[in-house]
Amino acid sequence: QRGLPRVYIACNSGARVGLVDEIIPKLQVQWKDASDPSKGFDFLYLTEADYQSLPSGAVIATLVPEVGYALEAVVGLGCRSIDGGIGVENLQGSGSIAGETSRAYNDIFTLSYVTGRSVGIGAYLNRLGQRVIQSVDGPLVLTGYGALNKLLGKSVYFSQDQLGGPQIMVPNGITHQLVQNDQEGAEAILKWLSFVPRDTWSLPQSISSTDPLDRSVEFRPTKQPYDPRHMLAGTTTGNGKWLSGFFDRGSFVEYMAGWGRSVVVGRARLGGIPMGVIAVETRNVERRIPADPGNPESREIVEPQAGQVWFPDSAYKTATAIRDFNVGENLPLMIFANWRGFSGGTRDMYGEVLKFGAQIVDALVDYKQPVFIYIPPEGELRGGSWVVVDPAINPDVMEMYADQDSRGGILEPAGIVEVKFRSKQRVEMMHRLDDKLQQLDAQMKTSPAPEQLQQEIHRREEMLQPLYTQVACEFADLHDRAGRMKAVSAVRESLQWSQSRGYFYWRLKRRLLEDRMVKDLQAADDRLSRADARQLLSVASDVPDADAVERLQKTSMNQQIRQVHAQAVRRKFCQAYEDLEAAGEVTGLRRSLLRCLLPRTGAAPGVRDDVGEAKVVQREVRGAYPGLLGKEVPHKK
């Protein structure tokens, strides 16, 4: 109800289990042959005296003459040993907690810290809260290793860590952050809470930044593989020189680092404003699947994964991060998009890369805060990877930008050349541009031995083919430049990397101010669309962001919000009047009184009228009883 963040400190042994201890001393066994117990027994029973001594409802039993009461079920009602539950009633309570935790994730910020062993429903509760910090001494298990060994009939597992320790939960994405002890755990909780709002309806709290807003971004991505964390947080060179990154120095915190390693996700601050961030690993990584001690035939599997490619695990990680940033955290999102596409091989298609890629779109469709997609220097965004982050998915919140040295398109130049600029076309270009070939072509027309010239032409074409393939690739590459992306409105702006930090700060600041005002206007009139509400703002869209922020901070929307609300209320009353009139409930004097109370006037100044046309209406104030006296007496304006 209050929308406050929820932190769950987890350390439990699962649902409580027990027996009705009061019955154990009274238990009797009806043997098949009392002299030979190895033949088994027929049933358990209580003597009549013991049965009568128990509270009513303690057991369900049937009277067996000359024996006693044969037990059909042990209930335990009225017995002290069942206080707190001993069986299915505890599972009911566990189900209730699970449902509340699942609903809580969709309503507020939820975070779990696994400080010790969490078993069964205790492990599920951590996952239902989604965001998990795990201590190295806190395994998450469904069944203890001892019970599994009994099930297998041999000692296979030797610790809970083999089932749910960090070496399992970090690579599979359950654990977002790993800590060494409770002190680090408490610090991790506080650090995470610093990025989230005070309640589910607010935006995260901005703080003053000591990192200058207008400074240059010194670390520059290259065509060669590099660590994307340096682009985000900065790095120190071998000679001790600091190269600043995009976000405020020291603010970037990575989460889910051990899972889906071809994508980097985390939280950071831009000019003191908290943001979610997703970047792309350009280096090759490995995915390791451990061997199962319970299966002697299993072996550890090591799968290589190329950089700049979405695999099933990294696509799922991306969708999960977007959903976490949006639900409960209300974070603006920055995506440094540098993907060549999705991995579509047989194993990855079987591994549901298509489903997880679609979940990225689902998460962006539901996003409520500003989302910026930026293709970084020397980066590229192609094919399906462009589609799943295109602003058309959610145009109200998403904007795409491209660096001046970035690329975007369907296929890479080498691929499109093989389809749209084939060898035959390249040969035609050779004959059009190469002087030697032009001379040979001229000689072919008059030569008595064309076969020899034809061989020489063929050798010349083979020699030029690699060069003209490069020319064709360069021509195809010209179609992927930032200039064309902006010209066809695929991106909003082409940016220079070194100055991108300041640009995005002012853009983000403006978007947050405008979105807050738009939401206030829409709260005043639920029929007001987002586009209509933006038209009512006092700052035009072509005003530079820094100037717009200054104006918006000085602008009070209270008067306009009241006007919008008044117009909405007036519209609703007029609609109610029309409904009553259509139902025949408005006649005679009642009609005249309602017309006095509900004058059908134009829209408030600066507000859309009932017809939906965006225009300013100079409303004329009419007499106290318009229409009732047969004429209208206008007052002075």
Secondary structure, 3 states (H helix, E strand, C coil): CCCCCEEEEEEECCCCCCCCCCCHHHCEEEECCCCCHHHCEEEEEECHHHHHHCCCCCEEEEEECCCEEEEEEECCCCCHHHCCCCCHHHHHHHHHHHHHHHHHHHHCCEEEEEEEEEECHHHHHHHHCCCEEEECCCCEECCCHHHHHHHHCCCCCCCCHHHHCHHHHCCCCCCCEEECCHHHHHHHHHHHHCCCCCCCCCCCCCCCCCCCCCCCCCCCCCCCCCCHHHHHHCEECCCCCEECCCCCCCCCEEECCCCCCCEEEEEEEECCEEEEEEEECCCCEEEEECCCCCCCCCCCEEEEECCCEECHHHHHHHHHHHHHHHCCCCCCEEEECCCCEECCCHHHHHCCHHHHHHHHHHHHHCCCCCEEEEECCCCEEEHHHHHCCCHHHCCCCEEEEEECCCEEECCCHHHHHHHHCCHHHHHHHHHHHCHHHHHHHHHHHHCCCHHHHHHHHHHHHHHHHHHHHHHHHHHHHHCCEHHHHHHCCCCCEEECHHHHHHHHHHHHHHHHHHHHHHHHHHHHCCCCCHHHHHHCCCCCCCCCHHHHHHHHHHCCCHHHHHHHHHHHHHHHHHHHHHHHHHCCCCCHHHHHHHHHHCCCCCCCCCCCCCCCCCCCCCCCCCCCCCCCCCCCCCCCC
